[in-house]
């Protein structure tokens, strides 16, 4: 008998687990707070500066990208701490590489944000 049958009920349960993961991320991970604050600021700036639909798509993708990377980084850190509660050089390397992924994503998002927002800000000051 196959216990791996597809059921709508099981798929809906998986959403519950995923939403619980978002809740854990937003309640317990301080770096996620920083990224959420940055996301709110960028979204507000997007409304104030009237960015285009293409710019919105780019911003939304990058906000999601960075927050998703933070979720993955946090899960790797939690798993690493569980597997090896004592300090271990290999675990440190794993955690550092995971954090580097978030940093690379955040730097990418900042660069794209500057490319989107600097011309809009510049236009505000030169249009008068």
ABEGO torsion letter per residue (X at the ends): XBAABBBAAAAAAAAAAAAAAAAAAAAABAAAAAAAAAAAAAAAAAAAAGBBAAAAAAAAAAAAAAAAAAAAAAAAAAAAAAABABBBAAAAAAAAAAAAAAAAAAAAAAAAAAAAAAAAAAAAAAAX
